[in-house]
Amino acid sequence: MEDARPSRPGLRASDADRQRLVTALERHTTAGRLSLDEYTERVDQVFQARTQGELAALLHDLPDEDGPGEDHPGDAPAGARQLAFAFLLALLALVVIGIAVAAFR
């Protein structure tokens, strides 16, 4: 995962820099660190920022994304695992119902 924290504060921010930061803010909001109002406020500030330093200030009170307790790429969040399990269970039920209907025809 690419670090969303800008490394050279005085340089002008690019659209790619802004998008990385918005993506990081989305992950922090999903993790419950930011409310939706805080997320919206920070995203507005992202698009007003001119330098990488201004972007970095928007993450100053949030932990690094690779810190302890963070999901790592390839790790499915618990909600996604539960949703996948429910989907598979529903699919299995449809298969069983299909077999039962075909057997009684």
N, C-alpha and C positions, 0 to 999 in steps of 0.2 A: 504494500500500500504506500502510495506516495504521500510524503508529509505535507499537510496543508499549511504549515507554519512557514511564512516567507523567511528566507535566510538573509536577504540584503535589504534592510529597512529603507534606505534612501532611493532605491530604484523604483521607477514607475511600475505600477501593477498592470498586468496584461489581463485579457478576458479569461485566459486559461487559469491564471492565479485566482481570479474571482470565483470561477466555477469550482475549483478545488476547495476553496473556503466554504462556499455554499454547501457543497457535498459534506464537508466535515461538520458544519452546523446542523445539517439534516441528521447525521449520525448521533450527534450529541442530544438533539431533540428526541430522537427515537429512544435513546438511553435514559431519558427523563432528566437530563441535566438542565435543559432549557424548556420553558413553557412555550406555547405557540406564539404568544405575544412577544416574548423575548427573541424567539427565532425570527419573527417577521421584522422586528426592529433591527436586528443585526444584519439581516439580508439587505434591508434598505441601506444600511451603512456600508455594506460590502460594495454596492454599486455606486456609492458616492466617493469611495476611497480612491485616492490617486496613487499612493505609494504602497509598497509592500509593508512598510512599517505601520501604516494605518490599518492594513488588513490584519497584521499580527496582533494589534491591540484588541481586535474583536475576539481573539481566542485566549487572551491573557489569563482569564479565570477558569479555563477549562483544562482538564488533564490531557496529556499527550494521548493520542489514540492508540498507541502501542503499549500503554501502561498496563498494570495488573488489572485483571478483571475485564479487560476489553475482549470483544469478539475478534477473532483473527480471520483473515480471508479464508474462505472455504468452510468455516464453522457456521452451521445454520443456527440462528437464534432459536430459543425454545419455542416461541410462537410459530415459527416456520416449521419446526419439526412436528408440532402438534397438528398443524394444518395439513401437512403431508400425510400424517398417520390417519387423520379423519378422512381425507380423500381416498386413501387406499382402502380403508374400512368400507366406505360407501361403494367403491368400485367392486370390492369383493361381494358385498350384499347384492349388487346388480347382477353379477355373474351367477350367484346362487339362485336368484329369482329367475333369471333367464333359463338356467338349466331345469329348474322346477317346472316352469311353463312349458318348455319343450318336452319334458318327460310326460306331462299329462295331456298332451294333444292327441 
